[in-house]
């Protein structure tokens, strides 16, 4: 027994032996491509930190990145910086968490770095090996794992942002004095200046800024005489929630010919008033609003968000269905939507449909007979009586008129009236025609008075099931 216990204590593979822990600093010290980062950590007296239990995520600049940083700063080596200066930079590059590449998000990351500032990533070209940090550094090797965290290598050194959007505007009057005065008069400068909102939540905003030269070219040298409601609306139109790089504004949507979904690279993002939007289209000669407006400077990183300078005056045409208020086509795929059941036994309003092959309210896989898309996850709904209804939230609607088409599987189904609130959309339609998929039907045109995520309701008028794939909402212009 004594021999056995002794053998247990001496087991060299035991994970309880502290010496077996692989700490971050000890290991990166052996990486010759990070020798300047190791030296910087030592000068800043931060090396011991990376040998504690953590956890940490370190965005580590390689030697080439440091050498370029020296050149940009007019320095020749690390010894030209104080320990405090290096500590400021390195603290910004270390997060108190394990952030794997698979958990990168577009824009500011969910966890702040050591000093409370956020590092921003552009992952629009793929998170694993093509992330760009703060619009400067290419993150080219990710998820180097140690006992107390992980390292992502990058090819540049990035400084933490030092100013909020409002501070930056105020400190650059030669460029932004007219806009700054207008924001101040509209009561919005504090919104762009403070780090936290009234609920003490960290602010993340994006400003599409018009410089003095751009405003002057539009005949504007002051906002002092503009009616206050009009001024506030104008300023709100230039601010959107969140802080994302410009490359994320135009995601690719693949075409699906069978349901008339078109290929596109466009997007509409609501501005701060939650009603108007900015239209982006990567296929246009200019990026913004189906016009000649582009960006003269983009992705200027601030502590509380991002600034993009537009190269022309930017206004929103409030005329519903005008061609200048461009909108994007909406693909509402029912199996992925937020749906709500009413009048179905055993399911409360708001309950998500189960994934199963049987039942009155479910998501199931259909082999896709008659479709070009293979297997489809579709929504099956079976009411008990007339006036039972199915409600689903359609996201990203922008006020204006849409042509609404449905794609469904027929075969002895019921008849339903589509509604938005108390408004009827089209007439009652029978969803039982044919037996295959790609049973496309025009439901009706409808003019939405509000922007946002809006509930559409299908009300049963003749009892029978409803086997739905999707709605496609296509903008209609006058």
N, C-alpha and C positions, 0 to 999 in steps of 0.2 A: 504493500500500500504506500509506504514511504517513497519507494522508488517511483511508483506511478504518479504521486502528487508532485514530486520533484520534476518529473518529466513535463507535467502540465505547466508548471511555473516557468520552465525554461523553453517552452515552445516558441521558436523563433518566428513563427507565422502569426502569432497572436496579434489581432488588431487592437488589443488593449495596451500594447507596448507603445509608449508615447513616441519613441524614436522612429517608429514605423510611419508616423504621420509625414506626408510630403507637403511642406509649406511653400507658399508662393515665392517669397524672396529668395530662399535657398536655391530654388530651381531656376528662376529667371537669371540668377547670377551666373549660371552656366551657359546661357544663351548669348553667343557673341554678337548677334544682331541687336541685342537689347543692352549692350554694355553702357551706353550713355544714359539710358533710363535707370539702370542700376546705380550709376554714379550720382545721378540727380537725386534719387531716393536717399542715398547716403548723405549728401550735402544737406538735404532738407530734414535730415534726422527722421525719415519715415520708413527706413528699412525694417526696424523692429515691428512696426505696425503690421506689415505684410507677413510676419511670422507668428501672428497671434491666431486665435481660432476663427476669426472672421464672423460671417462670410463676407467675401469681397468679390467685386468684378472690376478688373483693371483694364482700361483701354490703353495699352502700352505703346508709345511711339517707338519706332525703330530708329537706328542710328541715322539713316538718311533723313528721316523726318526732323530729328534734332538739328542736323547740319543746316537744313533749309530754314529752320526756325531761327538759328543764330544769324543767318544771312538777312532774314526779314527784319530782325531786331537791330541790325548793325553791330552784332556781337561776333566773337570768334570762338568762344567755348563756354562751357557751363560755369567756369570760374568767374565769368563776367556778370553773373546773376547772384543776387543775395539768396541766402537760405529761405527767407520769407517769400521771395518771388517764385522760387521753384516749388515751395510748398503750396502756394496758391494754385499753380498750374496742375501739380500732381493730385492735389485734393479734388480738383474738378474732374479728374479722369478716373477716380475710384468711387464706386458705388457700394454701399453697405448691404449688398444682396448678391445672390447668384443669378445673373441675367444671361441665360443661354441665348444663342443666336436665334433659335426657334421662337423665342419670346420677344424679340425686337418688335417694336411697333413704329409705325410711320409718325415722325415728329418727335416731340419730347418723350423720353422714356418715362415709365410709371414711377420709378424711384429716383429721387434727387441724388446727386453726388454729395460728397462729404460736407460741402459748405452750403448745401441747400439749393444749388442751381441745377438745372436740368440739361443733360446732354441730348442733342437732337440728332436723330438718324433718318436718313432717306433710304428706305428699303424698296423703292419702287422697281428696281431692277433685280430684286432677289435678295433676301436677307442673309444668305449663308456666306457668300464671298463678295458681294457687291454693295454692301452698306456703305454710306458716306456719312461721316460724323461732322455735324455743324457745317455742311456744305464744303468741307475742306479735306478731311482725312479719309482715305480709302481704308476700310477695315477688311484686310485681306486674309487673315487667318483667325478663325474663331474657335471658341470652346476648348481652350487648352486648360484642362481640369487639374486642380490640386485639392488637397484635403480641405483647405480653408477658402476655396473660391475658384475663380477661373480668370483667364487672361484672353483678351482679343488684341491681336497685333494690328497696328495701323501705321500708315506711312507719313504722318504729319503730327505736329504738336498743335493743340488747340487751346487757346486762352478761354477762360470763362467769360461770358458776357458780363459787362459791368454796369450797363444802363438798362432801364425799362424803356418801352416804346416812347412814353411821354417825356421822359428825361432826354432821350436822344433827340426828339423833335425840338425840345426847348433849347438844347445846347447847340443846335445847328440852325440858327435863325436865317442865315443867308440862303438856305435851301428850303426851310419849312415854316417861316414866320407866318405866312398868310393862313396856312392850314392849322397851325398851332393856335392862332388867335380864334379861328372859327370853332375848333374843338373846345376851347376854353369857354366861348360864349354859349355853345350848345350844352355845356355841362358834362362833356365827355372826356376832357383831358385827364381827370383823375382816374377814370376807368382804364386809361392807357398808361397811367403812371404807377399806380399801386401794384404791389406784388400779390396781395391777397384781396379778395372781394369782401363784401359785408358779412359773409358767412365764414370768413377766415379760410377760404379755399384758394389755393394758388391759381392765379390768373393765367390763362393761355389764350392769346388772341392773335389775329393776323390783321395788319393794316395795309390797305392798298393806298399808298400815299401819293398825293399830287403835289409836286414841288412848286415853288414860286414861279418858275419858268413855264410849267405846264398850265397853271392857272392863269398866268398873264396872257398866254397864247389863246386862252378861251375867253379873254376879256374880263377876268376876275382879279382884282388887286386887293380886295377886302371882302369880308363876309359881314361887316358891321351893319349893313342895311338890308340884308336878307331877312325876311320874316322868320321868326324863331322856329315855328313848326317845320317850315321848309328846310331851314338850316340843319335842324336836328335829323330830319329824314335823310338829307344829303350825307351828313357825316356818318350816320349809322350804316348807310349803304356801302361805305368803304371799310367796314370792320366785319370780320367773320370770327366765329368761335373756333378755338383750336389753333395750333401752331404747326402747320405742315409745310414742307417744301413745295415749291411750285410744280415739281415733277409729279406730285401725287394727285394733281387736280384733274388729270385726264386719263382715267383708267380705260383699258381696252375692254370692249364688249363684243364677244364673238357673235356672228350672225347665226340665226336659226331660220332657214328659209321656210320650213313647214309652218311656222307660226308668225311669219312676217317680221321677225326681229332683225333689225338691220345692224350691220357692222358699224361701230362708231368708237371714237376716242374723245367723247365729250362728257360734260358733267355740269350740274347746276348745284351751287352751294349757297344755302341761305345766309343772308347777312344778319347783323345783330338785331334787326327788328323782327326777324322770324317770318317775314312775309315776302320781301324782295330777295332776289338772288343774283349771283354773278355767274354768267355762263362761260364755260371754258371749252375750247375745242382745239386739240393739238393738230388737227388737220387743216385748220385755218392758217392763213399767212400771219395773222396776229392771233394771240391766245384768247382774248377776252371779248365777250358780248357780241360775237358775230359781226365784228367791226374792225376798224384799223387800230384798235388799242392793243398795245403790247406792254412788256415790262422793260424799263430802261435799267433797272437794277433789281435783283431778286434775292430772296433768301438771306436778308440782313438779320442776323440772329440777335435777339434781345433777351433780357432776363425773363420777361413775361410774354414772349412770343416772337413774331417775325414781321418784318417790314418788306413789302414789295413796292418799288416806285413804278407807277404807270407812266407811259410816255404821252398820254393824251387825257383830256378831261373825260371823266367817267360819270354818266348819269343813268338812271333807270327809267325806262319808259313805262309808266304805270297803265297805259292803255291795254286792257286785256286783249290777248290774241294778236297784238301787233307783231309784225315780223321781227322787230328789233328786240323784243323780250323773248329770246330764244329759250326753248325748253328741251329736255331730253326725253326720249322714249323710255317707258317704264315696263319692266318685265316682272310681273307679280307671280312668282312660282309658289303655288299653294302649299306644297309640302315643306317649304322653308319659311312660310309666312307666319306671322303672329295671328292665329285664328281663334275664334270664340264660338262655342256651340251654345245654342239655345233650344230648349224643348227636346233634348236627347236624354233619355233615361240614363242615370248613372254618371252624368257629366255636368259639372257646374259651369256656369258662364266663365270663360277665361281658361278652362282646362285645355291643355294641349292635346291634340289627337294622338292616340297610341299608334305605334308601328305594329301592325298585325294584318293578317289575311282575312279576318272576319270581324263583323261588328258594324253597328250603324254609324260609327264616327271614327275614322281611322285613316292612317297613311299606309299605303301598300305599294309594292313594286309591281308595275305592269310591264309585260314583255315588249310592249310598244308596237303591236301589229299595226301596220299601215303608217308608221311614222319613220322619220329618218334619224331619230335620236336614240334608238336602242331602248334599253330599260329606263322607264320613267317612274319616279316616285309620285304617286297621285293621291288626291284627297277624295275619299268616298264619304258621302253624307246622306243619311236616310231619315227624313222627317217622319213624325207620327201622324201629323194632321196638317191641313192647310193653315197658313200663317206661321208655322214653324219657320225659323230663319237660321241662316248661317252668316256670321259676320266676320270679316277679315280686314286687317289693317294694311292698307296700301301705303308704302313709304315713299317719301320724296316727291309728293305731288306739288306742283307749282301752279298757282291760280291761273286759270285759263281753260280753254276747251281741249278735251281729248276725245279721240275715237277709241272706244273700248271694244275689244274683241276677246272672245273666250275660246279656249281649246279644251276639248272634252272627249270622253269615250261614250258613245251612245249605247242603245240597246235597252228599251223599256224603262227609260228614266222619266223623271217628273218635269213639271213646268214651274219656272221661277221668274219673279220680277226683281230686277236689280234696283237698289235704292241707295241714295246718299242722304242720310237723315230722313226727312219726310218727302224728299224729291224722288220721283220716278225717273229711272234711266231707261229709255226705250220702252218696249212693251213686254208682257210675259212671253218667255221663250221656252219651248220644249227641248230638253236636253237628251232626247232619246233617239235622234236621227242616226241611222247607221249603227255599225257595231265595232268599228275600228277607231284608232286614234286619228288625230289631225281632223277632227270634226270641228272646223273653224266656223264661228258664227259671229256676225256683227251684233253686238248687244245694243249699242246706242252711243250718241255723242252727249257729253255732259260738260258744262262749264263750272269749274270749281271756283268758289269765291275766296277761298283761303288757301294758303300754302301749308305744307307740313305732312304729317302722317295722318291719313284720313280713313275712317271706317266705311267700307262698302258692305251692304247687306243684301243677300239673296233670300227673298221671301217666297215660300212655297205657295203656289196657287192651284196646282194639280199634284196630288200626292205621288211621289216616286223618288227614287234615289237621284243623286247628283255626283257624277264621277269627273272631277275637275283636274286638269293639269295646270293651267295658268290663265291669267288675264294679260293682254298686251295693251298698254295705253299709249297711243301715238298722238303727239301734239297736232292740233288743227289750228291754222292761222287764217285770219280774215284777209 
